[in-house]
Amino acid sequence: MVMPSLPSIPELDNQLKRTLRITGGLLVLTALAVAASPRDPLAWGLLLGLLTGMYNTYSLALRIGRLGGLSRQSARGYMRQGLVMRLALVAAVVLVAGRVTGVNILWLGAGMLLVPCITAVDAAVFAARQSRSEGKYFSEIEKI
């Protein structure tokens, strides 16, 4: 199936760039921790989790960007296929890492979940900044 070429969504592209930049910084710090202590299972788990989370975020952003040219039913199938592929990747990474003694599975999961958390917090901060720049209140608490 050939995906149509559509203009990019600036908000999505900017959000993805910010998320990947923040996660990339954490990835560099984690890689330094692995280099300093190559046998540390916590650092290896976080490193693999961040890499997997970054790939999943990038893959999801690409799929969302391609939705505009698809019909509703095609879009549903396309997104389901992407979800299955991303979940299969997560399951494969966890299964392989579980067999390796030098990777902490809990930190692997934390690394995978950290990327969506970064995205959500960044989106909330960006929305608050944008509403304040327009002279509006972001929430009712700010009026008090």
N, C-alpha and C positions, 0 to 999 in steps of 0.2 A: 504494500500500500504506500503510495507516494503522498507525503504530507504537503499540503499547500504552503506556499511562501507568503506569510502575512507579516505586517509590520510588528515589531516587538512592542511589548507593553512596558512603558517607561517605569511605572511604579513597581512592577514585578522585577524588572531588570535591576533597578536600584536596590530593592530589598534583597535580592539574591547576592548582589555585589557586597553589600554591607555584611550580610550573614557569612559569606565565604571569607571576607577579610577578617572578621572577628574570629571565626573558627580557624582560619589559617594561622593567626597569631597564636592561638592556643595549641595548634598542631606543632608549630615551631618550638614552643616551650616544652611540649611533651616529647618531641624528638630530641631536644637537648637533654631531657631527663633520661631518656633511653640511652643516649650516647654516654652520659655520665655514669649510669648504672645499667649495663645491658641485661642483667639478670633480674631486674625488678619487674615482677608480674603486673603490678598496678600500672606502671607506666606503659607497658606493652598493651594492656587491656584498654587503657584510655586512648592510646595512639590508634589502635585498630578500630575502636568505636567511633572516634572522630572522623577517621577516613571513611568508614561506612556511612556515617551520618551525612557527611559532606556529599558523597556520591548520591545518596538517596535524595537529598535536597536539590541537588543540581538536576537529577533525572526528573523529579517532580516539576521543577520550574520549566524544564524543556517541554514536558507534556502539556502543562497548562498553557504555555505560549502557543502551542499548535492547535488548541481547541477551537479557535475562531472559525476555521474553515470547514469544520465537520458538522454533520447533522446531529441532532440530539441523540439518536440511538447510536450512531457511530462514536460520538463523544463518550457516551457511557461505557461502551465496550472498550474503547481506547484507554480510558482511565482505569477500568477494572484490570485490564491487561497490565498496565503500569503498576498498579497496587500489588498484583500477584507477583510480578517480577521483583519489586522492591522487598516484599515480605520474604520471598524465596532467597534473596541475597542475604537478608538479615539472618534467616534460619541457617543458611549455609555457613556464614561467618561464625555464628554462635556454635554450631556443631563442630566445625573444624577447630575453633579456638578452645572448645571444651576438651578436645583430645590432646592439645598441646599443654604441657605442664607449666610453661613459662608465661601464661596469659591468665589474668584474673577476669573471670566472666562477669562479675559484678561491675567492675570498672569498664568493661567492654560495653555493657548495657548503659552505664552512665554516660559514656562517650557518645553512644548512639542517640540517647535522649537529650543530650546537651545541645545539639544543633537545632532541633525544633524549639527548644526553650529560648535559645539565643534569638531565633527568628521572631518568636512571639514578644519577647521583651523589647527587642529593637523596633518592632512594628508599633508597640504601644508608646514607646518613647518618641518615635517619629510622629505619630498621630497627635500626641500632646504638644510637641513643639510646633507642629503645623497649625493646630487650632489656636495656640497662643499667638503665633505670628499674625493670625488673621484677627486678633483682638477678641476672640471668643473664649469661653470657658470650656475646658476639657471635661470637667465633671461638676456636679452640683456642690461638691465639697469645697471647690476653689472659691465659690461665691461667699462662703462664710468668713 
